[in-house]
Amino acid sequence: MKHVLAEVLRGQRNLDNKSDGAWKRVAYNTVTAKLYANFEVQVTWENIKNRIKIWRSWYGIVSDILSQSGFDWRWHQIHDCCW
C-alpha cells in the first residue's frame, strides 16, 4: 500500500498538485480513490497527511545517519544477502 501511495503522490507532484510545500485537495482525493480501488480500504486525507509526516521524520533520521563521518552503506552486500 505504501508503494501505491508513493507512486500516486509522485504523479500528483508531477501534475503540480503540490504548492508551497503542501498538497492540494485534489492530490489527497486522488490518493484516497486509488487506495480504495486497489485495496478497498477507506482512508481520509488526514490519514495520508499523517503518513507523509512519518515519512518526513524517517527521511530526516536516515539523512542524519548517512551524513555521519565514517558511515558506509554497502548496497551490494545488502542486495546479495537479503534479496
Order of alpha helices (4+ residues) and beta strands (2+ residues): alpha-beta-beta-alpha-alpha-alpha
